[in-house]
Every structure is written in C-alpha cells, then in structure tokens.
Amino acid sequence: MRDTVTQGGLTAWLRAFAAAVARDREELTDLDAAIGDADHGSNMDRGMQAVVGKLGGLSPDEAGVGVGALLKTVGMTLVSTVGGAAGPLYGSLFLDMGKAAGEDAELTVAQWATAVEAGVRGVQARGKAELGDKTMIDALAPAAEALSAAAACGLSLADALRRTAEAAAQGMKATTPLVARKGRASYLGERSAGHQDPGATSSWLLMQAAAEALASDAPPDRPRT
C-alpha cells in the first residue's frame, strides 16, 4: 500500500464516509432527536451524497488537481448542501484542511496530520467550541492529536489512521455524560447529559472511514453507542 494520502485515496475515503452516513442515518437522527433538531442524519446524508455526485462529475482535468483543491471542493459542497450548524462546521473542516494541504498531489503522514490539525482548528474557530463542550470537537481534537503523535513517531499511514479512529471513538463515547455547553443541546442544560453527541458520532464515522478506506489492515471494532 502506498504510505501517502493521494487524491484517489481521498476519493475512496469520502465515498466510504458517505456510505457510513447513509447506513447510520437513522442512528444519527435519533441521537440528534434527543438533544437537537433531529436532522443531523438527513442533513449529513444529503451533503455527502452531493459530495459523491461532485466526485463523479469531475472532468479529467479536475480529477488531476492536487489534494488541497479536492478537499476545498468537498468543503464548499458541504457548506452549500448541509443544513443547520453541520454545514458550516464540516465545511470549515474540509476548507481549512484543503488550505493546509496546498497543491501537492499526495501527502505524507506528517503532512496529513498538519492538514487535519488545521481543519480542526477551523471547526473550533467557526463553532467556538472546546474539548468537553459536547460537540464534534470532542471526537475531532483527540483524533488530530493522535494523528500528530503517530506522525511524530514515524508510524505508517495505516497505523496512524487506526490510532486516529480509536481516539475519535473514545472522544465520541466520552460525550455521553457531558452537559452541553454549545449549540442547541446547550438549551437543555443538565438534561443534555446521558446522550451521545450526534456531531461527535458523525466525526468518528469520518475518521473510521479513513481507517477503512486508506489502511490495509482491519480497522478497529465499531463501538456501541
């Protein structure tokens, strides 16, 4: 397996994420129904189907663009098609990842870690959320930290992505006892405790899809919600 992130690998990742969102659409909706607007599953499914459509419609010239341009296309597509807060937040994730990735045709593990870190900072800047606020940051920030640590240790892409997915899973599950401090869930106060955050859940799906699509070894087991 190539130990870099390529446009082809990214396309496989995005298709895998779209499939995971479609598969778990009702679960995401049920999680959001408990503390939000009950539309996270449908919104994310609509957005990712639009992304898949965009990928399929790339011309030969567009298909040869760098990793950064592809990520930016995904970000703009999500901003324009995903409703609620998820559109701007996921859009910021991919747009800032794209800016950090630049025009390179492929990225090393270290470069990929830098791009993911930039994307997570973009989400934080957009949503003003920190760890412990019961948001997608609770899954994304540990994932980015694990990826950077793996890159610093010189781990392979497969191992780095596996650790990233595991960290995201732990962060996702840790949102259950938290009291929400951001977003619509924060309106519930103490009543938001006891429910897994839907944004953290879809963020884990994103990182898990990367492990499935880009790593050759078996991904970590899917945690129960």
RANOR-V846051 format. One record per pair of residues at least 12 apart in sequence whose ideal C-beta (glycine too) atoms are under 10 Angstrom apart, sorted by sequence separation. I is the first residue (numbers start at 0). J is the second residue. D is the distance in Angstrom with one decimal. If there is no record, write none. Layout:
BEGIN
I,J,D
I,J,D
END
This chain:
BEGIN
27,39,4.9
28,40,3.6
31,43,9.8
57,69,8.5
74,86,9.9
77,89,4.7
78,90,3.5
99,111,9.6
122,134,8.6
123,135,9.9
128,140,9.3
147,159,9.2
149,161,8.7
178,190,8.7
179,191,4.0
184,196,7.2
206,218,9.9
207,219,7.7
26,39,9.9
27,40,3.5
28,41,6.3
74,87,9.9
76,89,9.9
77,90,4.6
78,91,8.3
99,112,9.9
100,113,8.3
101,114,8.8
122,135,6.7
123,136,6.1
146,159,5.7
149,162,5.1
178,191,5.6
179,192,8.3
184,197,8.8
26,40,7.1
27,41,8.4
28,42,9.3
76,90,8.2
77,91,9.2
99,113,5.7
100,114,4.6
122,136,6.4
130,144,9.9
145,159,8.0
146,160,7.7
148,162,7.7
149,163,7.2
177,191,7.6
178,192,5.1
182,196,8.9
184,198,9.2
207,221,7.2
24,39,9.1
25,40,6.2
27,42,8.9
28,43,9.5
54,69,8.3
57,72,8.3
74,89,7.6
75,90,6.9
77,92,8.4
78,93,8.9
96,111,9.0
99,114,4.3
100,115,9.7
145,160,9.7
148,163,9.7
177,192,6.5
178,193,9.6
179,194,8.7
181,196,10.0
182,197,10.0
207,222,9.4
24,40,4.0
25,41,9.4
27,43,6.4
28,44,9.2
53,69,9.6
73,89,8.7
74,90,4.6
77,93,6.5
78,94,7.8
98,114,8.5
99,115,8.4
119,135,9.3
123,139,8.7
145,161,9.5
146,162,7.2
147,163,9.5
176,192,5.8
177,193,9.4
182,198,7.9
23,40,7.2
24,41,6.6
27,44,8.2
73,90,8.5
74,91,7.2
76,93,8.6
77,94,8.9
96,113,9.4
97,114,7.8
99,116,7.7
100,117,8.4
119,136,7.2
122,139,6.3
123,140,7.8
145,162,4.7
146,163,4.5
149,166,9.6
174,191,9.6
175,192,7.9
176,193,6.9
177,194,9.2
179,196,7.5
181,198,9.7
204,221,9.4
24,42,9.7
54,72,8.4
74,92,7.1
75,93,8.3
96,114,4.5
99,117,3.6
100,118,9.4
122,140,9.0
142,160,9.8
144,162,10.0
145,163,5.1
146,164,9.8
148,166,9.1
174,192,9.8
175,193,6.5
176,194,9.4
177,195,9.6
203,221,9.2
20,39,9.7
21,40,9.2
24,43,7.6
25,44,9.9
53,72,6.2
54,73,8.4
71,90,9.8
73,92,9.2
74,93,3.3
75,94,7.1
95,114,8.3
96,115,6.4
98,117,6.7
99,118,7.3
119,138,9.9
120,139,10.0
144,163,9.2
145,164,8.8
175,194,6.6
176,195,9.8
177,196,7.7
203,222,8.0
20,40,7.4
23,43,9.3
24,44,4.8
53,73,7.6
73,93,4.5
74,94,3.5
95,115,9.6
96,116,9.0
97,117,9.0
98,118,9.0
119,139,4.8
120,140,9.5
142,162,8.8
143,163,7.8
145,165,7.2
146,166,8.0
174,194,8.2
175,195,4.9
20,41,9.9
23,44,9.2
24,45,9.7
72,93,8.4
73,94,8.5
74,95,7.9
93,114,9.8
95,116,9.3
96,117,6.1
97,118,8.4
99,120,9.3
118,139,8.0
119,140,5.8
122,143,9.9
142,163,4.8
145,166,3.7
146,167,9.7
174,195,5.7
175,196,8.0
203,224,9.7
20,42,9.7
21,43,9.2
22,44,9.6
50,72,8.3
53,75,9.1
54,76,9.3
70,92,9.1
71,93,7.0
72,94,9.6
74,96,7.7
75,97,9.3
95,117,4.8
96,118,3.7
99,121,9.2
119,141,9.8
141,163,8.8
142,164,7.4
144,166,6.9
145,167,8.1
173,195,9.3
174,196,4.0
177,199,9.6
200,222,9.9
20,43,4.9
21,44,5.5
24,47,9.9
50,73,5.4
53,76,5.2
70,93,5.0
71,94,5.7
73,96,8.7
74,97,6.2
92,115,8.7
94,117,9.6
95,118,4.8
96,119,8.9
98,121,8.4
116,139,9.9
119,142,7.9
120,143,8.6
142,165,8.8
143,166,8.5
172,195,7.0
173,196,9.5
174,197,9.4
19,43,9.8
20,44,5.2
49,73,9.6
50,74,9.6
52,76,8.6
69,93,9.2
70,94,7.4
71,95,9.3
73,97,7.8
74,98,9.4
94,118,8.0
95,119,8.3
97,121,10.0
115,139,8.3
116,140,9.4
119,143,4.5
139,163,9.9
141,165,9.2
142,166,4.9
143,167,9.3
145,169,9.2
171,195,6.7
172,196,10.0
174,198,8.8
175,199,9.5
200,224,6.9
20,45,9.5
51,76,9.7
70,95,8.8
71,96,8.5
72,97,8.0
92,117,9.3
93,118,6.6
95,120,6.7
96,121,7.8
118,143,7.9
119,144,9.0
141,166,4.2
142,167,4.0
145,170,9.5
171,196,7.3
174,199,4.8
17,43,9.1
20,46,8.4
21,47,7.4
47,73,9.2
50,76,5.1
70,96,4.8
71,97,3.6
92,118,4.3
95,121,3.2
117,143,9.1
138,164,10.0
140,166,9.0
141,167,6.6
142,168,9.0
144,170,9.6
170,196,9.5
171,197,9.9
173,199,8.4
174,200,8.3
16,43,9.2
17,44,8.0
20,47,5.0
21,48,7.5
46,73,9.4
49,76,5.3
50,77,6.8
53,80,9.5
67,94,9.9
69,96,10.0
70,97,3.4
71,98,7.4
91,118,7.5
92,119,7.1
94,121,6.7
95,122,7.9
115,142,7.4
116,143,4.9
119,146,9.8
139,166,9.6
140,167,9.4
141,168,9.3
142,169,9.4
171,198,9.4
172,199,8.6
195,222,9.9
19,47,8.8
20,48,8.6
49,77,7.8
52,80,9.6
69,97,7.4
70,98,8.5
91,119,9.5
92,120,9.6
93,121,8.7
115,143,5.0
116,144,8.4
138,166,8.2
139,167,7.1
141,169,6.5
142,170,7.0
171,199,4.4
172,200,9.4
17,46,8.9
18,47,8.6
47,76,9.1
67,96,8.0
68,97,6.9
70,99,8.8
71,100,8.8
89,118,9.5
91,120,9.1
92,121,6.1
93,122,9.9
95,124,8.4
114,143,9.7
115,144,9.9
138,167,4.4
141,170,4.2
142,171,9.6
170,199,6.4
171,200,5.6
195,224,5.3
17,47,3.7
21,51,9.6
46,76,7.1
47,77,8.0
49,79,7.9
50,80,8.1
66,96,8.9
67,97,4.4
70,100,5.9
91,121,4.0
92,122,5.1
95,125,9.1
113,143,9.8
115,145,10.0
116,146,7.8
137,167,9.2
138,168,7.8
140,170,7.1
141,171,9.2
171,201,9.2
194,224,9.9
16,47,6.3
17,48,6.4
46,77,4.8
49,80,4.3
50,81,9.6
66,97,7.8
67,98,6.8
69,100,8.6
90,121,8.9
91,122,5.3
94,125,9.8
112,143,7.4
115,146,5.6
116,147,6.2
138,169,8.5
139,170,7.6
168,199,9.7
171,202,7.1
172,203,8.7
17,49,9.3
45,77,9.8
46,78,8.9
48,80,8.4
49,81,8.3
65,97,9.1
67,99,7.6
68,100,8.6
90,122,9.4
91,123,8.9
112,144,9.5
114,146,9.7
115,147,8.1
135,167,9.8
137,169,9.5
138,170,4.2
139,171,9.8
141,173,8.6
167,199,8.1
168,200,9.8
170,202,8.2
171,203,4.2
14,47,8.9
17,50,6.4
18,51,8.8
46,79,8.7
47,80,8.9
66,99,9.9
67,100,3.8
68,101,9.4
88,121,8.8
89,122,8.0
91,124,7.2
92,125,8.8
112,145,9.3
113,146,9.5
137,170,4.7
138,171,4.6
167,200,9.7
170,203,7.5
171,204,9.1
13,47,7.5
16,50,8.5
17,51,4.9
43,77,8.8
46,80,4.6
47,81,8.5
66,100,4.6
67,101,5.0
68,102,7.3
88,122,5.3
91,125,4.3
112,146,4.5
113,147,8.0
116,150,9.9
136,170,8.4
137,171,7.0
138,172,9.1
169,203,9.1
16,51,9.4
17,52,9.7
42,77,9.7
45,80,5.9
46,81,3.6
65,100,7.2
66,101,7.9
67,102,5.9
87,122,9.2
88,123,9.6
90,125,8.3
91,126,8.2
111,146,7.2
112,147,4.6
115,150,9.8
135,170,9.3
137,172,9.5
138,173,8.8
167,202,6.2
168,203,5.4
171,206,9.3
14,50,8.8
45,81,6.7
46,82,8.5
65,101,6.9
66,102,8.3
67,103,7.2
89,125,9.8
111,147,9.9
112,148,8.7
135,171,9.1
137,173,6.3
138,174,7.7
167,203,4.3
168,204,10.0
170,206,9.5
171,207,9.8
13,50,5.8
14,51,6.0
17,54,9.1
43,80,10.0
44,81,9.4
45,82,7.8
65,102,4.2
66,103,6.0
67,104,9.9
88,125,5.7
109,146,9.6
112,149,7.5
113,150,8.3
137,174,5.0
166,203,9.4
167,204,8.8
13,51,7.1
42,80,8.6
43,81,6.4
64,102,8.2
65,103,5.6
66,104,6.9
87,125,5.7
88,126,5.5
108,146,8.0
109,147,8.4
112,150,4.1
136,174,9.8
165,203,9.8
167,205,7.8
168,206,8.1
42,81,5.0
43,82,9.6
46,85,7.5
50,89,9.9
65,104,5.5
66,105,6.7
67,106,9.1
87,126,8.1
108,147,9.7
111,150,7.5
112,151,8.2
135,174,9.2
164,203,7.4
167,206,4.0
168,207,7.3
10,50,9.9
13,53,9.4
14,54,7.2
41,81,9.8
42,82,4.7
43,83,9.6
46,86,6.8
64,104,8.8
65,105,8.7
66,106,5.7
88,128,8.9
109,149,9.6
110,150,8.5
130,170,8.2
133,173,9.4
134,174,7.9
137,177,7.5
164,204,9.6
166,206,7.9
167,207,7.1
10,51,9.3
13,54,6.5
14,55,9.5
41,82,8.3
42,83,5.6
45,86,9.8
63,104,8.3
65,106,9.4
84,125,8.9
108,149,7.0
109,150,4.4
133,174,5.0
164,205,9.3
165,206,8.8
39,81,9.4
41,83,9.9
42,84,9.4
43,85,6.1
47,89,9.3
84,126,7.1
108,150,4.6
109,151,7.8
131,173,8.7
132,174,9.2
133,175,9.0
163,205,10.0
164,206,4.6
165,207,9.3
167,209,9.5
38,81,9.9
39,82,9.5
42,85,5.5
43,86,9.3
46,89,7.1
50,93,9.1
92,135,8.5
107,150,8.0
108,151,9.6
130,173,9.3
131,174,9.0
133,176,9.3
134,177,9.4
163,206,5.2
164,207,4.7
167,210,9.4
10,54,5.6
38,82,6.5
39,83,7.3
42,86,7.2
46,90,8.9
66,110,8.8
70,114,7.5
74,118,8.8
108,152,9.8
109,153,9.0
133,177,4.2
162,206,9.9
163,207,9.1
164,208,8.6
9,54,9.2
10,55,9.6
38,83,6.1
39,84,9.2
66,111,8.8
108,153,8.2
111,156,7.6
132,177,7.8
133,178,6.9
134,179,7.7
136,181,8.6
161,206,9.9
164,209,6.9
165,210,8.6
36,82,8.8
39,85,6.2
43,89,7.7
88,134,8.4
89,135,8.3
108,154,7.0
131,177,6.4
132,178,9.3
133,179,4.0
134,180,8.3
135,181,9.9
160,206,7.8
161,207,9.7
163,209,6.9
164,210,4.2
10,57,9.0
36,83,6.3
38,85,8.8
42,89,9.6
67,114,8.1
74,121,9.0
88,135,6.5
92,139,7.5
108,155,7.4
112,159,7.4
130,177,9.9
131,178,9.3
132,179,7.0
133,180,6.6
134,181,5.2
135,182,9.6
160,207,9.3
163,210,7.1
164,211,8.4
35,83,8.1
36,84,9.3
66,114,8.0
70,118,8.2
88,136,9.2
108,156,5.2
111,159,7.9
115,163,7.8
132,180,4.3
133,181,7.2
134,182,6.3
160,208,9.8
161,209,9.5
162,210,9.0
35,84,9.0
107,156,8.5
108,157,9.7
111,160,8.8
131,180,7.5
132,181,4.6
133,182,8.1
160,209,5.2
161,210,5.3
175,224,8.5
35,85,9.9
84,134,9.1
85,135,8.3
106,156,9.5
108,158,9.0
109,159,9.5
132,182,8.3
134,184,8.3
159,209,9.7
160,210,4.4
161,211,10.0
164,214,8.8
172,222,6.0
6,57,9.7
84,135,9.4
88,139,9.6
108,159,5.2
112,163,8.8
128,179,10.0
129,180,8.4
133,184,6.2
134,185,9.5
159,210,9.3
160,211,8.9
163,214,9.8
168,219,6.9
171,222,7.4
172,223,8.8
10,62,8.8
31,83,9.0
108,160,8.8
111,163,9.6
128,180,7.9
129,181,8.6
132,184,9.4
133,185,8.0
158,210,9.9
160,212,8.9
161,213,10.0
167,219,9.9
168,220,9.0
172,224,7.9
128,181,4.7
132,185,8.2
156,209,9.6
157,210,8.0
160,213,5.6
161,214,5.9
165,218,9.2
168,221,8.2
169,222,8.4
171,224,8.2
31,85,9.5
127,181,6.9
128,182,8.0
156,210,9.9
159,213,9.5
160,214,4.8
164,218,6.2
165,219,5.2
168,222,4.8
7,62,9.4
126,181,6.4
159,214,8.5
161,216,7.0
164,219,5.7
165,220,9.7
167,222,9.9
6,62,7.5
13,69,8.6
126,182,7.7
157,213,7.5
158,214,7.8
160,216,9.5
161,217,8.9
6,63,7.9
9,66,6.3
13,70,9.4
16,73,9.8
156,213,6.3
157,214,3.7
161,218,6.5
162,219,9.0
164,221,9.8
165,222,9.3
6,64,7.4
8,66,9.0
27,85,9.9
133,191,6.5
138,196,8.0
156,214,6.8
157,215,5.6
158,216,8.1
160,218,8.2
161,219,6.2
6,65,7.4
10,69,7.5
133,192,8.6
137,196,6.6
139,198,9.0
155,214,8.5
156,215,9.2
157,216,5.3
6,66,5.8
9,69,5.7
13,73,6.4
136,196,9.6
138,198,7.9
139,199,8.0
142,202,7.5
146,206,8.7
155,215,9.3
5,66,7.3
6,67,10.0
9,70,7.1
133,194,8.7
135,196,7.2
137,198,8.6
138,199,4.1
142,203,8.0
145,206,9.2
155,216,9.3
157,218,9.5
4,66,6.6
6,68,8.8
133,195,9.3
134,196,6.3
135,197,8.6
136,198,8.4
137,199,5.0
138,200,7.6
140,202,9.7
3,66,9.6
6,69,5.6
10,73,9.9
133,196,5.1
134,197,9.8
135,198,3.5
136,199,7.9
138,201,8.6
139,202,5.0
142,205,8.6
143,206,9.4
146,209,9.5
5,69,10.0
6,70,9.6
9,73,8.4
132,196,9.2
134,198,5.5
135,199,5.3
138,202,4.0
139,203,9.0
142,206,4.9
133,198,8.8
134,199,6.8
135,200,8.6
137,202,8.3
138,203,5.0
141,206,9.7
142,207,9.9
133,199,7.7
135,201,7.1
136,202,8.3
137,203,9.8
138,204,9.3
139,205,8.3
135,202,4.3
138,205,8.5
139,206,8.0
142,209,9.2
134,202,9.0
135,203,9.1
138,206,7.3
128,198,9.3
135,205,9.1
126,198,9.1
122,198,9.5
13,93,9.4
122,202,8.9
119,202,9.5
9,96,9.9
9,100,9.4
115,206,9.0
88,182,9.6
115,209,9.3
4,100,8.6
9,105,9.6
8,105,8.2
9,106,9.3
84,181,9.1
5,103,9.8
6,104,6.9
7,105,9.2
8,106,9.4
84,182,6.1
111,209,9.3
4,103,9.5
5,104,7.0
6,105,7.6
34,133,8.2
83,182,9.3
84,183,7.9
3,103,9.3
5,105,4.4
83,183,8.5
3,104,9.2
4,105,6.2
5,106,8.1
3,105,4.3
4,106,4.4
9,111,9.9
111,213,9.2
2,105,9.8
3,106,6.0
4,107,8.0
8,111,9.8
1,105,7.7
3,107,5.7
4,108,8.0
2,107,7.8
3,108,7.7
2,108,7.1
4,110,7.8
3,110,8.3
4,111,4.7
3,111,8.1
89,198,9.0
4,114,8.4
88,198,7.3
92,202,8.6
4,115,10.0
85,197,8.8
89,201,8.2
93,205,10.0
85,198,6.7
89,202,8.7
92,205,8.4
84,198,8.0
88,202,9.4
83,198,9.9
85,201,7.6
89,205,8.5
34,174,10.0
30,174,9.9
35,179,9.2
34,179,6.5
36,182,9.8
35,182,7.2
36,183,6.3
8,156,8.8
12,160,9.4
34,182,8.6
35,183,4.9
36,184,9.9
34,183,7.3
35,184,5.8
34,184,3.9
33,184,8.7
34,185,9.1
35,186,9.5
2,154,9.9
4,156,7.0
31,183,9.0
34,186,9.0
35,187,9.2
2,155,5.7
3,156,6.9
31,184,8.9
34,187,6.0
2,156,4.9
33,187,9.0
43,197,8.9
47,201,9.5
0,155,8.5
1,156,8.1
2,157,8.0
43,198,9.3
0,156,7.6
4,160,9.3
34,190,8.1
35,191,9.4
0,157,6.8
2,159,9.6
33,190,9.3
34,191,5.0
39,196,9.6
40,197,7.7
43,200,10.0
47,204,9.9
33,191,8.4
34,192,9.5
39,197,4.3
43,201,5.5
47,205,9.8
34,193,9.4
35,194,9.4
38,197,9.5
39,198,6.9
42,201,9.6
33,193,8.5
34,194,5.0
37,197,9.4
40,200,9.6
33,194,4.4
34,195,9.1
35,196,9.0
36,197,9.7
39,200,8.3
40,201,8.4
43,204,8.7
32,194,9.5
33,195,8.6
34,196,7.5
35,197,6.4
39,201,6.7
43,205,9.7
31,194,9.4
33,196,9.8
34,197,7.7
35,198,8.7
30,194,6.8
33,197,8.5
29,194,9.9
30,195,5.7
31,196,9.0
32,197,8.9
29,195,10.0
30,196,7.3
31,197,4.2
30,197,4.0
31,198,8.5
29,197,8.6
30,198,9.1
26,195,9.6
28,197,8.0
30,199,9.2
31,200,9.1
27,197,5.3
30,200,5.9
31,201,9.6
26,197,8.8
27,198,9.1
30,201,9.1
27,200,6.2
26,200,7.5
27,201,5.9
26,201,9.9
23,200,7.8
27,204,8.3
23,201,8.2
26,204,9.8
20,201,6.7
23,204,6.5
19,201,8.8
22,204,9.0
19,203,9.6
20,204,6.3
16,201,8.8
19,204,4.6
20,205,8.8
18,204,9.8
19,205,8.2
16,204,6.4
19,207,7.0
20,208,8.9
15,204,9.3
16,205,5.4
19,208,5.3
15,205,9.5
16,206,9.2
18,208,7.9
16,207,8.6
17,208,8.5
13,205,9.4
15,207,8.6
16,208,3.9
19,211,8.3
12,205,8.5
15,208,4.0
16,209,7.9
18,211,9.5
12,206,9.8
14,208,8.6
15,209,7.9
18,212,9.8
30,224,7.2
13,208,8.0
15,210,9.3
16,211,9.2
29,224,9.2
12,208,5.8
13,209,9.6
15,211,5.4
16,212,8.1
11,208,9.0
12,209,5.1
15,212,4.2
27,224,9.9
11,209,9.5
12,210,9.3
14,212,7.5
15,213,8.9
23,221,9.7
26,224,6.8
12,211,8.3
13,212,8.3
9,209,9.2
11,211,8.9
12,212,4.3
8,209,8.9
11,212,4.2
12,213,5.9
23,224,9.3
10,212,8.8
11,213,7.1
19,221,9.6
9,212,8.7
8,212,6.9
9,213,8.5
4,209,8.9
8,213,5.1
5,213,9.2
4,213,6.8
3,213,9.7
2,213,10.0
1,213,9.3
0,213,8.3
0,214,7.7
1,215,10.0
0,215,4.5
0,216,9.2
END
